Amino acid sequence: MKKAALHNLGCKVNAYETEAMQEILERCGYEIVPFGEKADVYLVNTCSVTNIADRKSRQMLHRARKNNPDAVVIAAGCYVQAAGRELLQDSSVDILIGNNEKANLPEILKAWEEEHDASRIHDLTREQTYEELTLSKNAEHTRAYMKIQDGCNQFCSYCIIPYTRGRVRSRRLPDITAEAARLAEAGYREIVLTGIHLDSYGVDLEGETLLTVVEEIARVDGIERIRLGSLEPRIMTEEFVGGLAAVKKLCPHFHLSLQSGCDGTLKRMNRKYTAEEFAQCCERLRRHFDEPALTTDVIVGFPGETEEEFSQTVEFLKKIRFYETHVFKYSRRKGTRADRMPDQIPEPVKTARSEILLKLSEENSAAWRARLIGKDVEVLMEEAQTQDGACWQVGHTREYVRVAVRQDEPLANRIVTVRAESFRDPETLAGRLL
């Protein structure tokens, strides 16, 4: 039996696609082995969101060739889309598979065996068809990620993704609900909806919206929780938030991409909202949901970010009090407008600003988790852990707060009620089973 090894770089959408390609290879008769082992086929699903991601993609492709010089090495995904000509000259790579061609993996491998010519990269700016990749199982055992959308029309000044992923393409609702039913049949209790720009789901379809998707998945027997991936504030209208609040299976956990709390920086980023509009969206969510968990992304050190602009972001984060803030130092990406902007921020300044925001995030996160102490919370148990000689059953609340119960009996994939009593560690609450 031939062996295949896969490695994923980048976002949750990439992870979903890598698992889908793994299922394709399994159906073709391949045994899946760890990436560090000798295999007949190596597939790297690449990322190109930053220059660093490009470099990591190249490193993994070269590592695959080193693992087995005689193997077929496949580069797939965003870096292929961004640097296809460069990769054609790379002796470490045999096959290039661009985005929207991953479902054709069997035919591409066959073409390589017959002709040694199987590169598939085309202009995604003209692509209007959603590539149907499906999963029947997921790397996680209780929670399944499901891709329902691809592409982006936003063109933020720091981002290459509209060029590597193309324009917005949405998955058909019957295909979504069919996969949800398969995942429920396989025992998954929670589904997380993901996409490159999830807000845009349905703009290329007639009569289908992200809210429609949530409502239809909620009707699937066996699915107890629905969680949304990253969203932008503009989608959080009164009508949309009210519709979400009516779906009882929807988890009150919302990741809203902020990037900056300063209007001047947001404008240079080509983000299409103001800090005040973002704050209004957060207020709207808190009005419709009982203490929802709000999380966000922030980029520090964007070109031209002054001390005053950074201070505005700090004050904004203090005002909103996010459950979690993911902090990223601005990383230049060739081919973007931001890469050509003047007043690039020195790395030491980025690091200093990042540390300030990370400390603030830790304080906000601890305060948010502490509010659950003394309350009864619903936890989807996921795994058993051993700590200091004791066995703990660990899972997440609907708000995505990690909770541990000291108990020997396995509880994986069960939804239980727990009285949160204390902190087990900075990121985990300890409680007792009710």
PLY file of the C-alpha trace (Angstrom):
ply
format ascii 1.0
element vertex 434
property float x
property float y
property float z
element edge 433
property int vertex1
property int vertex2
end_header
0.00 0.00 0.00
1.32 3.44 -0.92
1.84 5.94 1.88
0.94 9.64 1.96
1.85 12.37 4.45
0.16 15.75 4.69
1.12 18.99 6.41
-1.13 22.01 6.90
-0.08 25.63 7.24
-2.36 28.55 8.01
-6.01 29.06 8.85
-8.97 26.86 9.82
-10.13 26.86 6.20
-6.78 25.40 5.17
-7.05 22.81 7.95
-10.49 21.78 6.68
-9.22 21.45 3.13
-6.19 19.43 4.26
-8.44 16.97 6.08
-10.69 16.75 3.01
-7.67 15.96 0.80
-6.57 13.35 3.33
-9.96 11.65 2.99
-9.57 11.75 -0.82
-6.16 10.03 -0.56
-7.56 7.44 1.85
-10.34 6.64 -0.63
-7.64 6.24 -3.30
-6.02 3.54 -1.17
-3.22 5.50 0.51
-2.12 4.84 4.06
-1.72 8.16 5.91
1.52 8.48 7.91
3.08 11.33 9.92
4.86 13.96 7.86
8.26 13.10 9.34
8.09 9.50 8.10
9.00 8.14 4.70
6.08 8.35 2.28
5.37 7.96 -1.43
3.44 11.24 -1.61
3.90 14.39 0.45
1.26 17.12 0.29
1.83 20.55 1.85
-1.23 22.80 1.97
0.56 26.14 1.94
-0.18 29.58 3.38
0.76 32.96 1.94
-0.75 35.45 4.38
2.70 36.93 5.22
6.25 36.72 3.90
6.99 34.49 6.90
4.19 32.12 5.86
5.73 31.94 2.38
9.07 30.97 3.91
7.49 28.29 6.14
5.72 26.86 3.10
9.02 26.57 1.21
10.72 25.01 4.24
8.07 22.29 4.56
8.29 21.46 0.84
12.07 21.15 1.08
11.70 19.00 4.20
9.37 16.66 2.28
11.94 16.23 -0.47
14.61 15.53 2.13
12.39 12.92 3.83
12.24 10.92 0.60
14.04 12.16 -2.55
12.02 9.71 -4.66
8.58 10.79 -3.40
6.03 12.88 -5.25
5.91 16.28 -3.52
2.73 18.31 -3.94
2.39 22.00 -3.10
-1.23 23.11 -2.75
-3.05 26.27 -1.77
-2.38 29.96 -1.33
1.41 30.10 -1.75
1.02 28.17 -4.99
-1.53 30.72 -6.14
0.78 33.63 -5.18
4.13 32.24 -6.36
3.38 29.57 -8.95
6.11 30.67 -11.38
8.71 30.62 -8.62
7.64 27.14 -7.49
7.84 25.81 -11.05
11.60 26.38 -10.78
11.87 24.64 -7.37
13.30 21.13 -7.72
11.71 20.13 -4.40
8.22 20.34 -5.90
6.67 18.01 -8.47
3.00 19.05 -8.57
1.35 22.43 -8.04
-2.34 22.55 -7.06
-3.93 25.97 -6.81
-7.06 26.85 -4.88
-10.31 25.51 -6.36
-8.42 22.48 -7.77
-7.94 20.44 -4.59
-10.97 18.23 -5.21
-9.27 17.07 -8.44
-6.38 15.49 -6.53
-6.95 11.91 -7.87
-6.98 13.06 -11.50
-3.92 15.25 -10.93
-1.96 12.36 -9.41
-2.99 10.10 -12.30
-1.83 12.73 -14.81
1.52 12.91 -13.02
1.97 9.13 -13.19
1.17 9.10 -16.91
2.75 12.34 -18.16
4.75 13.91 -15.30
2.89 17.15 -15.92
0.08 17.94 -13.53
0.19 21.56 -12.41
-3.23 23.16 -11.98
-3.22 26.89 -11.31
-5.67 29.30 -12.87
-6.89 32.87 -12.51
-9.23 32.90 -9.49
-10.36 36.45 -10.22
-12.67 34.93 -12.84
-13.70 31.91 -10.77
-17.36 31.85 -9.74
-17.78 28.21 -8.69
-17.41 27.01 -5.12
-15.12 23.98 -4.90
-17.05 21.21 -3.16
-14.74 19.51 -0.66
-16.44 17.39 1.99
-15.62 15.75 5.30
-17.12 12.77 7.07
-14.76 13.03 10.06
-12.63 15.70 11.70
-9.31 15.87 13.52
-11.18 16.89 16.66
-13.45 14.26 18.18
-16.37 16.35 19.46
-16.24 19.56 17.41
-16.21 19.65 13.61
-15.13 22.59 11.45
-17.11 23.08 8.27
-16.07 25.33 5.39
-19.04 27.02 3.75
-17.46 29.92 1.87
-14.32 30.84 -0.07
-12.78 34.03 -1.43
-12.89 37.67 -0.35
-13.91 40.95 -1.98
-12.64 43.29 0.77
-9.07 44.12 -0.35
-7.69 45.25 3.01
-4.43 47.06 2.31
-2.29 44.53 4.23
-3.86 41.36 2.80
-3.00 39.17 -0.20
-5.95 36.79 0.25
-8.30 38.23 -2.44
-5.53 37.45 -4.93
-4.76 33.94 -3.66
-8.35 32.90 -2.91
-10.25 34.87 -5.52
-13.68 36.45 -5.20
-16.49 35.32 -2.90
-17.93 31.89 -3.66
-20.56 30.29 -1.40
-21.37 26.65 -0.80
-24.89 25.51 -1.65
-27.17 25.04 1.36
-28.16 21.41 0.53
-24.45 20.45 0.47
-23.94 22.15 3.84
-26.85 20.43 5.56
-25.89 17.06 4.03
-22.40 17.35 5.51
-23.85 18.45 8.86
-26.02 15.31 8.87
-23.00 13.11 8.08
-21.00 14.70 10.90
-23.91 14.26 13.32
-24.15 10.62 12.25
-20.43 10.27 13.01
-21.07 11.54 16.54
-20.05 15.20 16.38
-22.11 17.42 18.70
-20.78 20.84 17.65
-20.17 22.45 14.26
-17.99 25.52 13.70
-18.74 27.38 10.47
-15.66 28.75 8.72
-14.81 30.61 5.55
-12.28 33.05 4.16
-14.76 35.91 4.65
-17.70 34.29 6.40
-19.76 37.50 6.44
-19.99 37.36 2.64
-21.74 33.98 2.56
-24.64 34.11 0.13
-23.81 37.33 -1.74
-23.39 35.20 -4.87
-26.50 33.12 -4.20
-30.19 33.92 -4.30
-32.13 33.85 -1.03
-29.43 32.25 1.10
-27.60 34.02 3.93
-25.38 33.10 6.84
-28.43 33.27 9.10
-30.23 30.80 6.81
-27.29 28.39 7.17
-27.38 28.64 10.98
-31.13 28.06 11.07
-30.94 25.02 8.78
-28.06 23.36 10.63
-29.98 23.87 13.89
-32.64 21.55 12.45
-30.16 18.68 12.01
-30.73 16.00 14.66
-27.65 15.32 16.76
-26.04 18.73 16.33
-26.32 20.42 19.73
-24.10 23.45 19.19
-23.33 25.82 16.31
-20.37 28.18 16.54
-19.42 30.90 14.07
-15.91 31.60 12.84
-14.45 35.07 12.42
-16.88 37.84 11.49
-16.71 41.56 10.78
-18.88 44.11 12.62
-20.82 45.24 9.54
-22.79 41.99 9.47
-24.04 42.50 13.03
-27.22 44.39 12.14
-30.20 44.43 14.49
-32.02 41.97 12.22
-29.07 39.56 11.95
-28.25 39.57 15.67
-31.91 39.15 16.57
-32.15 36.20 14.18
-29.09 34.55 15.71
-30.45 35.03 19.23
-33.57 33.08 18.25
-31.45 29.99 17.40
-30.97 28.34 20.78
-28.22 26.01 19.52
-26.03 28.97 18.54
-23.15 29.49 20.97
-22.87 33.05 22.40
-19.25 33.31 21.32
-18.41 35.85 18.62
-15.03 36.61 17.09
-15.15 40.10 15.59
-12.06 41.23 13.69
-11.15 44.71 14.97
-7.51 45.16 13.82
-7.32 48.69 15.30
-9.29 50.90 17.66
-8.18 54.04 15.79
-10.19 55.38 12.85
-7.09 56.73 11.10
-5.38 53.34 11.17
-8.57 51.57 10.11
-8.82 53.86 7.10
-5.24 53.10 6.02
-6.02 49.42 6.44
-9.08 49.86 4.17
-11.32 48.42 6.90
-14.84 49.57 6.13
-16.08 50.59 9.60
-15.19 53.00 12.38
-14.30 52.22 15.97
-17.66 53.63 17.07
-19.55 51.36 14.63
-17.60 48.41 16.02
-18.53 49.40 19.58
-22.21 49.60 18.59
-22.06 46.04 17.24
-20.63 44.81 20.53
-23.39 46.61 22.43
-26.00 45.04 20.16
-24.65 41.54 20.81
-24.60 42.13 24.55
-28.19 43.34 24.42
-29.45 40.25 22.57
-27.30 37.62 24.35
-26.71 37.11 28.07
-23.02 37.96 28.57
-21.69 36.69 25.22
-17.97 36.01 24.86
-16.52 38.57 22.44
-13.05 37.94 21.04
-11.03 39.87 18.49
-7.84 40.31 16.44
-5.61 43.38 16.63
-2.63 44.30 14.43
0.02 46.46 16.10
2.67 48.46 14.28
0.74 49.00 11.07
2.56 51.50 8.80
2.12 55.03 10.09
0.71 53.99 13.49
1.71 56.79 15.86
1.88 56.58 19.65
-1.39 58.51 19.78
-3.10 56.07 17.40
-1.80 53.11 19.38
-3.09 54.72 22.60
-6.54 54.99 21.03
-6.47 51.23 20.39
-5.45 50.56 24.00
-8.30 52.70 25.34
-10.77 51.06 22.96
-9.78 47.57 24.16
-10.22 48.69 27.77
-13.66 50.03 26.90
-14.95 46.90 25.12
-13.38 44.36 27.57
-12.97 41.44 25.19
-12.85 37.90 26.52
-9.76 37.27 24.38
-7.63 39.46 22.12
-5.32 37.88 19.55
-2.43 40.28 18.99
-0.37 40.25 15.80
2.63 42.36 14.95
2.20 43.78 11.46
4.10 41.63 8.99
4.84 42.95 5.53
3.46 41.04 2.56
4.80 41.65 -0.93
2.10 42.52 -3.40
-0.03 44.48 -0.92
-0.55 48.23 -0.69
0.63 48.33 2.93
4.01 46.91 1.91
4.60 50.04 -0.15
3.39 52.50 2.50
5.82 54.97 4.10
6.53 55.10 7.85
7.06 51.38 8.40
7.28 50.77 12.16
10.57 49.39 13.58
10.40 45.85 14.96
11.32 46.84 18.57
8.39 49.29 18.64
6.02 46.59 17.36
7.26 44.22 20.06
6.81 46.79 22.84
3.27 47.61 21.70
2.43 43.94 21.35
3.51 43.25 24.92
1.26 46.02 26.23
-1.77 44.55 24.44
-0.96 40.99 25.47
-0.82 42.04 29.14
-4.15 43.86 28.79
-5.64 40.78 27.11
-4.52 38.55 29.99
-6.18 40.90 32.48
-9.43 41.08 30.50
-9.50 37.30 29.97
-8.97 36.55 33.66
-11.70 39.01 34.65
-14.11 37.52 32.09
-13.50 33.94 33.23
-13.80 34.96 36.90
-17.38 36.10 36.23
-18.34 32.44 35.67
-17.14 31.30 39.10
-20.13 30.27 41.20
-22.31 29.78 38.13
-23.64 26.59 36.54
-22.29 26.20 33.01
-22.98 23.76 30.18
-19.78 21.99 29.09
-19.15 19.79 26.07
-16.50 17.42 27.38
-13.65 16.64 25.01
-10.76 14.79 26.64
-9.16 13.43 29.80
-5.98 15.02 31.18
-3.64 14.05 34.00
-2.27 16.84 36.17
-0.38 16.42 39.46
-1.43 12.79 39.60
-5.15 13.56 39.25
-7.43 12.76 36.32
-9.42 15.66 34.91
-12.20 15.64 32.31
-11.86 18.79 30.20
-14.18 20.60 27.80
-15.56 24.00 26.78
-18.62 26.01 27.68
-20.90 27.53 25.07
-18.81 30.71 25.44
-15.65 28.69 24.70
-14.23 28.87 28.20
-12.23 25.78 29.13
-13.51 23.93 32.20
-12.05 20.90 34.00
-13.73 18.45 36.36
-11.66 16.15 38.59
-13.04 12.73 37.79
-11.80 9.34 36.58
-14.88 8.39 34.57
-14.53 9.39 30.90
-17.04 12.03 29.79
-15.82 12.74 26.24
-18.51 13.96 23.83
-21.10 14.41 26.58
-22.71 17.73 27.42
-22.84 18.10 31.19
-23.63 20.82 33.73
-20.76 21.97 35.90
-20.62 24.38 38.84
-17.55 26.54 38.17
-15.70 27.00 41.47
-12.14 28.25 40.91
-9.21 28.59 38.51
-7.29 25.37 37.86
-4.75 27.38 35.85
-4.85 30.83 34.18
-6.79 29.52 31.18
-8.97 26.83 32.80
-11.74 26.90 35.37
-12.16 23.99 37.80
-15.60 22.84 38.83
-17.74 19.96 40.03
-20.24 17.91 38.09
-23.89 18.55 38.91
0 1
1 2
2 3
3 4
4 5
5 6
6 7
7 8
8 9
9 10
10 11
11 12
12 13
13 14
14 15
15 16
16 17
17 18
18 19
19 20
20 21
21 22
22 23
23 24
24 25
25 26
26 27
27 28
28 29
29 30
30 31
31 32
32 33
33 34
34 35
35 36
36 37
37 38
38 39
39 40
40 41
41 42
42 43
43 44
44 45
45 46
46 47
47 48
48 49
49 50
50 51
51 52
52 53
53 54
54 55
55 56
56 57
57 58
58 59
59 60
60 61
61 62
62 63
63 64
64 65
65 66
66 67
67 68
68 69
69 70
70 71
71 72
72 73
73 74
74 75
75 76
76 77
77 78
78 79
79 80
80 81
81 82
82 83
83 84
84 85
85 86
86 87
87 88
88 89
89 90
90 91
91 92
92 93
93 94
94 95
95 96
96 97
97 98
98 99
99 100
100 101
101 102
102 103
103 104
104 105
105 106
106 107
107 108
108 109
109 110
110 111
111 112
112 113
113 114
114 115
115 116
116 117
117 118
118 119
119 120
120 121
121 122
122 123
123 124
124 125
125 126
126 127
127 128
128 129
129 130
130 131
131 132
132 133
133 134
134 135
135 136
136 137
137 138
138 139
139 140
140 141
141 142
142 143
143 144
144 145
145 146
146 147
147 148
148 149
149 150
150 151
151 152
152 153
153 154
154 155
155 156
156 157
157 158
158 159
159 160
160 161
161 162
162 163
163 164
164 165
165 166
166 167
167 168
168 169
169 170
170 171
171 172
172 173
173 174
174 175
175 176
176 177
177 178
178 179
179 180
180 181
181 182
182 183
183 184
184 185
185 186
186 187
187 188
188 189
189 190
190 191
191 192
192 193
193 194
194 195
195 196
196 197
197 198
198 199
199 200
200 201
201 202
202 203
203 204
204 205
205 206
206 207
207 208
208 209
209 210
210 211
211 212
212 213
213 214
214 215
215 216
216 217
217 218
218 219
219 220
220 221
221 222
222 223
223 224
224 225
225 226
226 227
227 228
228 229
229 230
230 231
231 232
232 233
233 234
234 235
235 236
236 237
237 238
238 239
239 240
240 241
241 242
242 243
243 244
244 245
245 246
246 247
247 248
248 249
249 250
250 251
251 252
252 253
253 254
254 255
255 256
256 257
257 258
258 259
259 260
260 261
261 262
262 263
263 264
264 265
265 266
266 267
267 268
268 269
269 270
270 271
271 272
272 273
273 274
274 275
275 276
276 277
277 278
278 279
279 280
280 281
281 282
282 283
283 284
284 285
285 286
286 287
287 288
288 289
289 290
290 291
291 292
292 293
293 294
294 295
295 296
296 297
297 298
298 299
299 300
300 301
301 302
302 303
303 304
304 305
305 306
306 307
307 308
308 309
309 310
310 311
311 312
312 313
313 314
314 315
315 316
316 317
317 318
318 319
319 320
320 321
321 322
322 323
323 324
324 325
325 326
326 327
327 328
328 329
329 330
330 331
331 332
332 333
333 334
334 335
335 336
336 337
337 338
338 339
339 340
340 341
341 342
342 343
343 344
344 345
345 346
346 347
347 348
348 349
349 350
350 351
351 352
352 353
353 354
354 355
355 356
356 357
357 358
358 359
359 360
360 361
361 362
362 363
363 364
364 365
365 366
366 367
367 368
368 369
369 370
370 371
371 372
372 373
373 374
374 375
375 376
376 377
377 378
378 379
379 380
380 381
381 382
382 383
383 384
384 385
385 386
386 387
387 388
388 389
389 390
390 391
391 392
392 393
393 394
394 395
395 396
396 397
397 398
398 399
399 400
400 401
401 402
402 403
403 404
404 405
405 406
406 407
407 408
408 409
409 410
410 411
411 412
412 413
413 414
414 415
415 416
416 417
417 418
418 419
419 420
420 421
421 422
422 423
423 424
424 425
425 426
426 427
427 428
428 429
429 430
430 431
431 432
432 433
